[in-house]
Amino acid sequence: MPETFTRQEFWAELNEVGEEVVRVRLATGAYGPRSPKRALAEEWVRKEEQARADAAAASHAEAARSQTAAAEQSAAAARRQAEEAAEANRLASEANEIARDANRKAQSANNRAAVALAVAIISAVIMAVLALVQAARTH
């Protein structure tokens, strides 16, 4: 009497023993050359291989999504840094212009101070000469 079984029952049995055992059974002819069990076992192995391939593809797709997201975050950070650098350069240029203006004013103040010092020295010399002249007249 032929053995009766359903695909689900047989696949449940294959799930219990695992793919490695099923492959050994197929390789050793345990299911016979043209039996329905052999065909179902081969189909089950293909299904397991496809499930692994699908899982690997999903994993690769998730990794690609993660890498894309990381790249987008890096690009956004780089854009922000470039904007901040541009603003820092603008502020530095403005500070340089202020410093140049302050330097010009300081040089002008130094020139005025030098003139004032020269005037003071000349005044002191004149005062000394006048004092000597007056002292000579009184003697």
Buried (B, 14 or more C-beta within 10 A) or exposed (E): EEEEBEEEEBBEBBEEEEBEEBBEBBEEEBBEEEBBBBEBBBEBBEEBEEEEEEEEEEEEEEEEEEEEEEEEEEEEEEEEEEEEEEEEEEEEEEEEEEEEEEEEEEEEEEEEEEEEEEEEEEEEEEEEEEEEEEEEEEE
